Amino acid sequence: MFQFLKSAWALLLGMMLLMVGNGMQGTLLGIRGELEGFSTYEMSFVMSAYFVGFLGGSWVAPDMIRRVGHVRVFAALASFISAVMILYPTLVEPWAWVLGRVVIGFCFSGVYVTAESWLNNAATNENRGKALSLYMIVMMIGIVSAQGLLLVADPSGYVLFVIPSVLVSISFAPILLSISPTPAFDTTKPMSLGELFKISPLGVVGMTLLGGIFAAQFGMSAVFATRIGLSLRELSIFVAAFYIGATLFQFPLGWLSDRMDRRVLIMMVAFAGGFGAVLGWLFMDNYLMLLVAAALVGGTSNPLYSLLIAHANDFLETEDMAAASGGLVFVNGVGAIAGPLVTGWMMEATGPSGFFVFLAILMAATGGYAAYRATRRAAPSVEDTASYTPVMPSASPVAVEAAQEYAIETIQEEVAQQQ
């Protein structure tokens, strides 16, 4: 592990700074949109646009890397991110922010694909699981730290837009100056969605619903907080609570995942998240309960991503796991595009409570479908299940495929030990 840190510290530092920049601009736009008089529905289009760009970038970036190389792609996309962040306060129009978010989403997706391929190359078979866990922790630290930086200046001015732009500009300096030689790049041809659904209906349906859940909390939590009148300090802590909960719950749930029927665990985790959303809906005027609700929703939705991937692996042949990752990421992205739009519509129709109502409905649907699928076929024995590897819902297909590679390697090692 020390050897991995020695070779990848610059990459991890750079990615943390990128996440600070990404976390700041997402929350800041929610605050600034309220100050500029944007409607909830207009802000839902702004937030959804990020996931449109992100999904597109996931599929275009690999071809870009093959044609011009990791370094040029990384530097070019990071430069665009920095430029768009500066332009937000100068073009205060919903359509301009929508276009900017599409560009930002596309560029961040490409940057993640590039950086995560470097990360995967720096890891070995022995430390890949720990490397992915460390990467996830670094990403969480970045996005939580971003919420604290919102308190250093007035959101109605320019400074808070300059800070993430500068951080993104700084982030790729250590990566480009210190990173190891660029790896050969290739991705696995994805499995068809029809075939994937036949193998793992819960994996496909669950990932689609989870895309909506994660996008709603990532894109609309700040919009919700401004609509109910939270102060800037209260808002930043509220948004951070989603990701603090995710960090705290990820590894205990991973431990449970390797010791019981994953469908039952997915059901329990989803219903717990739904309970958290109901708490937020019922106690919107109680700030402490809002924090508990946010921690419960974030602490269940983020681990659900890894749980659903591990569950799908339980019914996949080893040689199909990497190919399945592309399909799972795609349906998650489709759900993510719809998430903010539906949330915005519900908040416009019913008030701010629509935010938590939407999360509760999707969590309940995920848990209910997991319970239904548990009745349709027998669970594989715990000894035959694939290992759980923590992955963030914001990860690119490269990180998900790396997690699949780790699961394959673990299975192969266990088979070798039994022979």
Secondary structure, DSSP 8 states (H G I E B T S, - for coil): -HHHHHHHHHHHHHHHHHHHHHHHHHHHHHHHHHHTT--HHHHHHHHHHHHHHHHHHHHHHHHHHHHH-HHHHHHHHHHHHHHHHHHGGGS-SHHHHHHHHHHHHHHHHHHHHHHHHHHHHH--TTTHHHHHHHHHHHHHHHHHHHHHHGGGS-TTSSHHHHHHHHHHHHHHHHHHHH--------------HHHHHHH-HHHHHHHHHHHHHHHHHHHHHHHHHHHTT--HHHHHHHHHHHHHHHHHHHHHHHHHHTTS-HHHHHHHHHHHHHHHHHHHHHTTT-HHHHHHHHHHHHHHHHHHHHHHHHHHHHTS-GGGHHHHHHHHHHHHHHHHHHHHHHHHHHHHHH-TTHHHHHHHHHHHHHHHHHHHHHTTS----GGGS-------TT--HHHHHHHHHHHHHHHHHHHHHH-
